[in-house]
Amino acid sequence: MTAAAKSPELFVGVDGGGTGCRARIEDAERSLLGSGIAGPAALRIGVDRAFAEVEKACCAAADDAGLGAGALASMHAAVGLAGVGRKGLLEQLERHPHPFRSIIVLQTKPWHRLT
């Protein structure tokens, strides 16, 4: 068995809103592996605080899936954040470190691939 076969691709979807943040981890077959929640992640609270809540929700989802927090480094993330369309925020998000293999930050239209 190859290393690629041992490590299935994992995906985490995040809904970061003004009242809370929810994350779901799924495999390539779209099977739900785990879910987690955290506090508000709207960008009006600041990029650092919003990303901290995103990471908390994802770590909770990884824990629910029986994975360690280090598993985030191998996951592809799609993150929807309230307020991402505000002027200058996409540039801040592009510079902000994240724990994921790749990340796409979503707004209504269009989506933006950061890495």
Secondary structure, DSSP 8 states (H G I E B T S, - for coil): --HHHHS--EEEEEEE-SS-EEEEEEETT--EEEEEEES---GGG-HHHHHHHHHHHHHHHHHHTT--GGGGGGEEEEEEETTTTSTTHHHHHHHS--SSSEEEEE-SS--EE--
